[in-house]
Structures are given as C-alpha cells and as structure tokens.
C-alpha cells in the first residue's frame, strides 16, 4: 500500500514538472508575431515621388534643350539661302529710269531691274507671267511680258519667237531678225528684234488670235543660275522703236536675289 502511494506521488510530481516546463506557449507566440510583423528592410527605402518626378523632368528636358540649341545654331549660323547672288541687291534710279517692281520667279529667284520712267506696271494677263508693263506710244501701246525660268535652250526659244512673226512678202522672218548676245552688269543676255505680222503664240485648242500688222517683237533671254528668264515686248513698230536702247539698259541692270534650279517646264510665251 505504501509503495503504491509513492508511485502515485512520483507520477504526480513528474506530471507537474512537465506542466511547468511546457504549459505556457505565450512568450513563444509573441516572439513569432514580432518577427513576422516586422517589415522587410528593403521596403523602408522606396523611391520618393519627388525623386521620380525630377528624374522624369530631366529626361524630358534633354530633347527640348537639344532642339533649342539646334534652332539657335540654325538662326545664327545658317540663314535661309538667298542663292549665289545673296540678299536683295540695291538699285538706284537714274535719268530716265526708275526701279521696277521686283518679280518673283515662282521660287527660283527674284529679279530686280530698272525700267523707263513712263512704263507702267500692270496686272499680268496670264498665270504664266511673273510681271507685265504697259509701254506708251503715239502709234498705240505696246506690252512687256516677263516670264520666269522655263525649259528649252536659248536658240530654241529664239527660233520659236521668230516663228510667231510672218513677213508680208512671204520671206523668212529669220532672215529679217537681228540677234545679239550682250553682257549685262551681272548676266549675259541674248537680244532679238524682228518686225512683221505678229501672230503670237497659239496654244493647243485655243482660238486663233488676230494677226497684228507692222508689229515689232523686241525680246531678250537672260541667262541666270536658276535658268533663263524671258522679257518679251510686243507692239507697234514705231512705239518700240523709241525704246530699243532703253530695253538694252533694262537687261543690263538686272540683278538676282535668291535662286534655284530651273523647273524644266516647257515654254509658254
């Protein structure tokens, strides 16, 4: 009996010891909670909004600055091209002449020149003309038409102009025409002078124009870097007789501003 009681006491003591050693898990649980709730170190240093914004602005500013520098370089060091002959040349009136209204060759340069004081600028009657003048005279007014650079050689255009004039006796206008190459202040030009019955240019499909008897064709082809320019005066013989020398002076005075390549278009004058 006594022995049994001691066994019971020993078992109770052992049970108590086990309960004391493992019966309270709370501290363990608290430690585990703290370890799992602590944020990772890497999450404590995110990129700040201010830093991200500044980096974005800096990246965007580079092409803007580059474009601005390029624009400044262009404006300071490379001006729009005005061609071989540079900026607008200065012309001053002289006795009997005035500075003509500049004529634009449809993107292939602008011509400046002198004209007789009594010639009046008028609205071009055709879209192919870049300038036009009325020439006064007792025998009736004549007209100067100016055409920008077009195709064809100088001689081809001269021959075509001669073909617009017929002789009353049926002879060749080419034999009656005078042709002269002259040197102007800047450009060489070829002068044509022929009188007869002027038929004008016949456009395909257009109605024939009335032939003008005793008409004079006084014209020039001016050779420029952008191609040949054409000055064509037509009118009563006696009206243009007065201005033959003045027409030469007009061509000698021609200056060019800007320039470009000829379009290679056909001739319509």
Secondary structure, DSSP 8 states (H G I E B T S, - for coil): -HHHHHHHHHHHHHHHHHHHHHS--HHHHHHHHHHHHS--GGGGS---HHHHHHHHHHHHHHHHHHHHHHHHHHHHH------TT-S------BTTEEE---EE-TTS-EEE-EEETT-EE---SSTTEEEEEEE--TT--EEEEEE---SS-HHHHHHHHHTTEE-TTS--HHHH-EEEEEE-SS-EEEEEEEEEEE-----TTS-----EEEEEEEEEEEEETTEEEEEEEEEEHHHHHTTHHHHHHHHHT-EEES-----------
